[in-house]
């Protein structure tokens, strides 16, 4: 694999509540560095009045042994030499099991 996805996972339980009954704020902790083959599928400009945003969708093929799930996020995606290609956070939108690995869809919004 030519890239490495630096995966973060929320350390708080999904159903954990604070003293007032509100969900706890996410506490993102480094989880693993998954070898992957990544490519950009789509870059889209979004305008709302005078505000401009950019949404980029990145697809990645990873091995079936890697532990990544929907709701995780990536702090960055690097090449083999450690050069950052996409800086995060990138949200993991979907993880699809395939015959030869897992197809992961990530989204970055600026």
Secondary structure, 3 states (H helix, E strand, C coil): CCEEEEEEEECCCCCCECCCCCECCCCEEEEEEEEEEEEEEEEEEEEECCEEEEEEEEEEEECCCCCCCCCCEEEEEEECCCCEEEEEEEEEEEEEEECCEEEEEEEEEC
